[in-house]
Amino acid sequence: FSVLCSAILSSYLLGERLNLLGKLGCLLSLVGSTVMVIHAPEDEEVTTLEEMTSKLKEPGFLAYAAILLALCFLLIFYLAPHYGQSNILVYLTICSVIGAFSVSSVKGLGIAIKGFFTGQPVLQHPLTWILVVTLVASITTQINYLNKSLDIFNTSLVFPIYYVLFTTIVITTSVILFKEWITMTVVDIIGTVCGFLTIILGVFLLHAFKDMDVSLGNLPQVLQNEEPAPVTRDDKNILIEVDNSSIAPEDKPKVFMLYT
């Protein structure tokens, strides 16, 4: 709903155009993300900060987090200064990658808040403050680069692409952190793959055809085949055609025309 709402509001309030293929891309992105969420397994039950700490210390998640941090630093310090002004995916990828840490921090802080109201000493636990610092830093970075992207690119393109990238990375992070892939069935795996392919198609329609003037009104004209271009013939062919013409009577003088 947020993707469609942002596209409609940016069209009416900001005067940004979203063609027919862009609208179809928004719909496909939303459908693909919904399919991925439907087939994603439920989170493993984690009720204490000690359980959350053990999850965060596992080698698989630490390696995944290190890869995300390296990718984030590469995007921020190298790709963003060179390609951020021209490529919409640079800033939005930074926001999405950082989103993996913000969502994990929110998950941990939710557990800490529940523990606080049940009388657990969560304020003395170091993980609580680590999660608070991580959440503040990640949200600040996300807002910064999202605003940069909105200043440069079309709002109707920014929000759908950001929504798709963010959802995909968050689901992947949740699967790795809580090992949800172990309980996934064949139907869930197929549904997740199909949803991801639908997302790719939606993003492609949004990004590849954003400058085309395609709507329901001019769709027949766009799909109509163009008229064949006239064949350019040289003077020799024209002279031969005039000379061999059966229209001109034989008793009248023939006129030869030279075209330059």
Disulfide bonds with the S-S distance in Angstrom:
none
